[in-house]
């Protein structure tokens, strides 16, 4: 049967957050004939993830030496088997129907290689907040995401943490980019340069905002590291854009 792999890195998970993520995975209804696996990779060998989650044959927990979120995502990718790969952080929540929508658009049009969804911030008081500048529902042409990102001060038009992507493409691009933060941006931008994508206007993720999340720390926005991360992502994108015609010419 066709398989979708949900990829989740885990480090010192908060019990209630991880259980909420698990509940959101269990609530998903897939198109007929499809199955899913939830591949969770623990960053280190603490065993905290397995101690929190109940037994579930679709949940596959592994661990490895400490290496940060990008390395951890890529180890989960290596352990996965799905032809489609869906990102999910351990503190976020999938909304009902999002996996079915991802599968349907990626199987209906083979030119589309990845999809993203509308996001709502989930605030500590349980309320949500949205964004006013989402693109329209539909196909995203190659180059749009990167050009928008550069023209708007390294702000993306879609949220990279919602990506569902064909396995062949994510492997070809080297998985999540090996930078300390923004690794999901480092995957989305190259993918969006070499292929068509899709944006779902329906909310697909509740993105939890809380003091312990990695992107809430001061280090994530330290000026020098931020400049280096964005510079490397941009340099990689420009190299792909320059090389793409030459690579296509070799076919």
Secondary structure, DSSP 8 states (H G I E B T S, - for coil): --EEEEEEEESS--HHHHHHHHHHHHT----TT-EEEEEEEEEBS--HHHHHS---TTEEEEEES---HHHHHHHHHHH---SEEEE--TT-EE-TTHHHHHHHHHHH-TTEEEEEEEEEEE-TTS-EE--S----SEEE-TTHHHHHHHHTTS--SS-GGG-EEEHHHHHHTTSS-SSSS-HHHHHHHHHHHHSEEEEEEEEEEEEE--TTSGGGSGGGG-HHHHHHHHHHHHHHHHHHHHHHHHHHHT-
